[in-house]
């Protein structure tokens, strides 16, 4: 896990009380989008083609994007997601979305239909360990968060601070 340090939020918290909630939420959304885009760009850079099909189409790399999720009146949520294509991407790459995004990130055992792992959690872990048909993990999302997490937080704080300075000044 990455050790991330956020600085400068004390002054921001004091500024938040002087600004309307809508302006504060918009400033925070702008900063979060920029921070999420930093992680997204690094995840795309970390992704190397694993399968020949992915190398040909690039669907997995194209599916990595920043998505704003539904939050609450005092909460803004952005996610960096992979594995589903937008409508425009479906037209370009075809109807098959890169459903295998998590398999690339975490690795998996190549099994046939109806060949599930049975037993206790410990026994399943053992079966995975001794299996000779494992596909190793090729993480791209977790290293992106570890490598660029601090830069993303710094960008978030700087963007919000600049937005508040523009509003107050």
VOTORGU-408658 format. One record per residue: x, y, z of N, C-alpha, C, CB in turn. Coordinates in steps of 0.02 Angstrom, whole numbers. Glycine has a CB too. Layout:
VOTORGU-408658
    n_X    n_Y    n_Z   ca_X   ca_Y   ca_Z    c_X    c_Y    c_Z   cb_X   cb_Y   cb_Z
      X      Y      Z      X      Y      Z      X      Y      Z      X      Y      Z
...
This chain:
VOTORGU-408658
    n_X    n_Y    n_Z   ca_X   ca_Y   ca_Z    c_X    c_Y    c_Z   cb_X   cb_Y   cb_Z
     42    -58      0      0      0      0     45     61      0    -48      0     61
     24    113    -33     63    173    -39     51    218     21     46    210   -104
    103    252     44     97    302     97     88    370     65    159    301    145
     29    399     74     14    463     43      5    516     97    -48    458     -1
     30    576     84     26    630    132     -9    689     99     97    651    157
    -62    713    131    -99    770    106    -82    830    150   -175    757    105
    -59    884    118    -43    945    155    -84   1003    126     33    961    151
    -97   1053    167   -131   1112    144   -206   1111    151   -115   1124     74
   -233   1058    182   -305   1053    188   -333   1095    246   -325    981    197
   -291   1115    293   -315   1156    348   -339   1224    323   -260   1165    401
   -299   1255    280   -318   1319    251   -379   1312    206   -260   1350    212
   -383   1255    172   -440   1242    129   -504   1235    169   -429   1179     87
   -499   1201    226   -558   1191    268   -584   1258    294   -542   1145    327
   -538   1304    310   -559   1370    333   -592   1409    277   -499   1409    361
   -567   1401    215   -596   1435    158   -665   1408    139   -549   1430     98
   -676   1344    153   -740   1313    135   -799   1345    170   -738   1239    151
   -789   1368    231   -843   1398    269   -867   1464    238   -822   1409    340
   -823   1498    201   -841   1562    172   -872   1556    102   -780   1606    168
   -873   1495     74   -896   1485      6   -960   1443      6   -841   1450    -37
  -1004   1456    -41  -1066   1418    -45  -1051   1344    -60  -1112   1447   -100
  -1094   1299    -37  -1081   1227    -47  -1075   1207   -121  -1136   1188    -15
  -1114   1239   -164  -1112   1222   -235  -1044   1239   -265  -1168   1257   -273
  -1018   1298   -250   -953   1317   -276   -898   1272   -248   -938   1390   -258
   -903   1255   -185   -854   1210   -155   -856   1141   -188   -866   1203    -80
   -916   1115   -201   -923   1050   -232   -895   1051   -304   -997   1028   -233
   -908   1105   -341   -882   1111   -409   -806   1115   -410   -912   1171   -443
   -778   1152   -362   -705   1157   -358   -674   1089   -341   -684   1210   -307
   -706   1054   -295   -681    988   -276   -688    939   -334   -718    962   -215
   -743    942   -371   -753    898   -428   -700    909   -482   -823    907   -458
   -683    972   -494   -631    987   -544   -564    958   -522   -625   1063   -554
   -548    966   -458   -484    939   -433   -483    863   -434   -472    963   -363
   -538    832   -415   -541    759   -415   -536    730   -485   -605    735   -382
   -567    764   -534   -563    740   -603   -490    743   -627   -608    783   -650
   -455    798   -613   -385    803   -634   -342    750   -599   -358    873   -619
   -355    738   -535   -317    687   -499   -331    617   -527   -334    689   -424
   -394    602   -542   -411    537   -570   -381    528   -639   -487    529   -573
   -377    582   -677   -347    578   -744   -272    562   -740   -358    643   -782
   -239    585   -689   -168    568   -680   -160    493   -669   -137    607   -620
   -203    465   -626   -201    392   -614   -219    355   -677   -250    373   -556
   -270    379   -714   -291    346   -776   -234    344   -826   -352    382   -806
   -200    399   -836   -145    402   -885    -89    355   -866   -119    474   -891
    -74    350   -801    -21    305   -779    -43    232   -788     -3    318   -706
   -106    217   -775   -131    148   -785   -126    128   -858   -204    142   -760
   -142    174   -903   -135    159   -975    -63    149   -994   -165    216  -1017
    -18    187   -963     53    179   -978     80    113   -950     93    237   -949
     52     91   -893     75     28   -863     49    -33   -900     52     25   -791
     -4    -26   -938    -36    -83   -970      4   -104  -1032   -108    -67   -989
     31   -163  -1028     65   -192  -1086     20   -247  -1113    136   -219  -1068
     15   -256  -1178    -29   -308  -1205    -10   -377  -1180    -28   -306  -1282
    -59   -414  -1155    -47   -480  -1128    -66   -533  -1179    -86   -491  -1063
   -124   -526  -1207   -148   -576  -1255   -141   -547  -1326   -222   -596  -1241
   -133   -591  -1375   -129   -566  -1444   -192   -528  -1465   -118   -624  -1492
   -251   -549  -1440   -312   -514  -1458   -310   -442  -1432   -373   -551  -1430
   -287   -434  -1370   -285   -367  -1341   -233   -324  -1378   -268   -370  -1266
   -179   -355  -1399   -128   -319  -1436   -156   -294  -1502    -65   -363  -1447
   -200   -333  -1532   -228   -313  -1596   -281   -258  -1588   -258   -373  -1630
   -323   -265  -1539   -379   -218  -1534   -364   -158  -1489   -439   -253  -1510
   -329   -168  -1434   -318   -114  -1386   -379    -96  -1346   -293    -53  -1422
   -427   -142  -1343   -491   -129  -1309   -481   -118  -1235   -539   -185  -1321
   -437   -156  -1203   -428   -148  -1131   -399    -80  -1115   -383   -203  -1104
   -349    -59  -1153   -319      6  -1141   -369     62  -1154   -256     16  -1185
   -410     54  -1205   -461    104  -1221   -516    107  -1168   -491     91  -1289
   -527     51  -1133   -582     49  -1085   -564     84  -1019   -601    -23  -1071
   -500     99  -1007   -480    133   -946   -501    207   -952   -403    127   -933
   -545    228   -906   -568    297   -909   -589    321   -840   -627    303   -958
   -598    386   -835   -620    418   -773   -695    427   -776   -584    486   -761
   -730    406   -724   -803    409   -723   -825    443   -659   -835    338   -729
   -869    493   -666   -897    525   -606   -956    483   -583   -918    599   -620
   -956    464   -520  -1009    424   -491  -1056    469   -452   -981    368   -446
  -1114    442   -437  -1163    479   -397  -1136    485   -326  -1232    445   -398
  -1135    545   -302  -1114    558   -234  -1172    580   -192  -1058    610   -232
  -1158    620   -144  -1210    650   -101  -1200    726   -105  -1205    623    -27
  -1243    764    -73  -1233    837    -76  -1166    860    -49  -1288    871    -37
  -1136    822     -4  -1071    842     22  -1015    794      4  -1075    849     98
  -1026    753    -48   -976    703    -68   -972    699   -144   -993    634    -37
   -911    702   -170   -899    697   -242   -858    634   -253   -862    760   -270
   -878    593   -302   -846    528   -313   -824    523   -386   -893    470   -294
   -761    507   -397   -735    491   -463   -700    424   -458   -686    546   -490
   -710    381   -508   -676    316   -511   -637    311   -576   -727    258   -506
   -581    275   -573   -546    255   -633   -565    183   -644   -466    265   -626
   -598    170   -700   -626    103   -714   -596     74   -777   -702    106   -719
   -600      8   -782   -578    -27   -842   -625    -86   -852   -504    -50   -837
   -634   -105   -914   -672   -166   -928   -737   -157   -965   -685   -200   -866
   -765    -97   -967   -826    -86  -1005   -813    -32  -1056   -885    -66   -959
   -841    -41  -1115   -831      6  -1169   -889     55  -1174   -822    -31  -1235
   -874    115  -1196   -927    163  -1209   -960    145  -1276   -899    236  -1210
  -1014    178  -1293  -1049    164  -1356  -1004    177  -1416  -1112    207  -1361
   -966    230  -1414   -921    245  -1470   -866    192  -1475   -890    315  -1461
   -841    168  -1418   -789    117  -1420   -816     50  -1445   -759    108  -1351
   -880     36  -1430   -910    -26  -1456   -913    -24  -1531   -981    -36  -1426
   -927     34  -1560   -928     40  -1633   -859     28  -1662   -953    109  -1653
   -807     50  -1627   -739     43  -1652   -711    -28  -1642   -693     93  -1618
   -720    -56  -1581   -688   -119  -1564   -734   -179  -1572   -663   -116  -1495
   -798   -169  -1580   -846   -224  -1583   -882   -232  -1517   -810   -289  -1601
   -931   -278  -1515   -974   -282  -1456   -940   -315  -1395  -1035   -320  -1473
   -885   -349  -1405   -853   -384  -1349   -812   -335  -1307   -808   -441  -1374
   -837   -322  -1247   -800   -278  -1202   -743   -317  -1171   -847   -248  -1148
   -692   -284  -1148   -636   -318  -1115   -656   -340  -1044   -574   -273  -1113
   -699   -390  -1041   -723   -416   -977   -667   -444   -935   -776   -470   -989
   -610   -456   -965   -554   -489   -933   -508   -439   -896   -514   -527   -984
   -530   -377   -887   -487   -326   -857   -463   -347   -788   -525   -259   -852
   -507   -373   -746   -487   -394   -679   -442   -455   -681   -549   -409   -636
   -452   -499   -730   -409   -558   -736   -338   -537   -753   -436   -606   -790
   -330   -486   -794   -263   -461   -810   -231   -430   -749   -266   -410   -868
   -270   -392   -711   -244   -358   -652   -224   -407   -597   -296   -310   -624
   -266   -458   -585   -255   -504   -528   -225   -571   -547   -319   -515   -493
   -229   -591   -611   -208   -658   -631   -265   -707   -620   -145   -680   -592
   -260   -766   -650   -313   -816   -643   -288   -885   -662   -373   -797   -687
   -330   -935   -647   -317  -1003   -667   -358  -1017   -728   -334  -1054   -609
   -327  -1045   -779   -363  -1063   -840   -401  -1128   -827   -314  -1071   -900
   -467  -1124   -825   -508  -1183   -812   -558  -1192   -868   -544  -1178   -744
   -583  -1253   -873   -634  -1268   -922   -702  -1254   -891   -629  -1341   -948
   -754  -1255   -932   -822  -1245   -908   -838  -1297   -854   -873  -1248   -966
   -874  -1277   -804   -897  -1321   -749   -838  -1352   -712   -942  -1375   -776
   -781  -1320   -711   -723  -1345   -676   -704  -1297   -620   -663  -1356   -725
   -753  -1284   -577   -743  -1235   -523   -700  -1265   -468   -810  -1213   -495
   -671  -1220   -428   -633  -1242   -370   -681  -1253   -312   -578  -1190   -351
   -675  -1310   -279   -718  -1326   -223   -676  -1336   -161   -760  -1389   -238
   -708  -1328   -103   -674  -1341    -40   -668  -1278      2   -606  -1369    -53
   -627  -1283     53   -617  -1227     98   -574  -1173     65   -585  -1250    164
   -571  -1116     96   -531  -1061     70   -457  -1081     66   -539   -999    113
   -434  -1117    116   -364  -1138    117   -350  -1189     61   -346  -1169    185
   -397  -1235     50   -388  -1285     -3   -389  -1252    -72   -442  -1339      3
   -433  -1203    -81   -436  -1168   -146   -370  -1131   -158   -495  -1118   -147
   -343  -1100   -106   -279  -1065   -113   -224  -1114   -131   -261  -1028    -48
   -226  -1173   -101   -177  -1224   -118   -185  -1246   -190   -184  -1284    -71
   -247  -1257   -213   -258  -1277   -282   -232  -1225   -331   -333  -1290   -294
   -242  -1162   -314   -217  -1109   -357   -140  -1109   -359   -243  -1041   -334
   -111  -1124   -302    -38  -1122   -297     -6  -1178   -337    -17  -1127   -224
    -35  -1238   -335     -4  -1295   -369    -28  -1303   -441    -18  -1358   -330
    -77  -1263   -462   -102  -1269   -530    -47  -1251   -580   -163  -1224   -540
    -44  -1290   -633      6  -1277   -685    -21  -1235   -742     33  -1342   -711
    -85  -1217   -738   -114  -1177   -792   -130  -1106   -768   -178  -1210   -818
    -90  -1080   -723   -101  -1012   -698    -80   -961   -750    -62  -1001   -633
   -118   -909   -756    -99   -850   -794    -77   -798   -743   -157   -825   -841
    -15   -776   -746      9   -730   -694    -25   -662   -700     84   -722   -698
    -24   -627   -645    -53   -560   -643     -7   -511   -679    -65   -537   -570
    -38   -463   -714     -2   -407   -745    -36   -343   -721     -3   -413   -824
    -23   -324   -658    -59   -267   -630    -41   -202   -666    -43   -260   -555
    -91   -162   -676    -82    -97   -708   -116    -42   -668   -109    -99   -779
   -171    -58   -633   -208     -7   -596   -176      6   -527   -281    -29   -587
   -160    -46   -490   -131    -38   -423    -63     -2   -426   -123   -105   -389
    -17    -20   -472     45     18   -475     35     90   -495     92    -15   -523
    -16    104   -535    -30    173   -555    -49    215   -494    -86    177   -607
    -90    186   -450   -110    222   -389    -50    230   -343   -166    185   -353
     -6    180   -340     52    185   -296    103    235   -323     85    116   -289
    113    236   -389    164    280   -418    141    353   -420    180    257   -489
     79    364   -439     56    432   -451      7    457   -399     25    436   -519
     -4    420   -345    -52    440   -294    -36    506   -261    -58    387   -243
     27    515   -243     47    577   -210     41    636   -258    118    572   -183
     60    626   -320     54    680   -370    -19    697   -381     88    659   -436
    -63    646   -382   -134    658   -390   -163    698   -332   -172    592   -398
   -142    681   -271   -166    719   -212   -140    791   -213   -143    684   -148
    -77    800   -233    -50    868   -237    -88    908   -290     24    866   -253
   -104    877   -346   -142    911   -399   -211    929   -374   -147    866   -461
   -243    883   -337   -309    896   -309   -307    957   -264   -335    835   -271
   -260    959   -218   -255   1014   -170   -241   1079   -207   -201   1000   -117
   -195   1077   -255   -177   1138   -292   -235   1164   -334   -117   1125   -337
   -271   1119   -366   -329   1140   -408   -383   1170   -365   -357   1081   -447
   -399   1139   -309   -451   1166   -265   -429   1233   -237   -466   1117   -208
   -366   1239   -217   -340   1302   -191   -344   1357   -244   -267   1293   -167
   -326   1341   -306   -330   1391   -359   -401   1411   -374   -297   1364   -422
   -448   1363   -373   -518   1379   -384   -545   1424   -329   -560   1315   -389
   -526   1411   -268   -549   1452   -212   -517   1522   -216   -533   1419   -145
   -454   1526   -237   -422   1591   -243   -456   1632   -297   -346   1582   -259
   -477   1599   -351   -513   1634   -404   -581   1658   -381   -520   1589   -464
   -613   1620   -338   -679   1639   -313   -673   1695   -262   -715   1578   -283
   -626   1687   -216   -618   1736   -162   -586   1801   -186   -577   1706   -104
   -539   1793   -234   -502   1852   -255   -534   1884   -314   -432   1835   -272
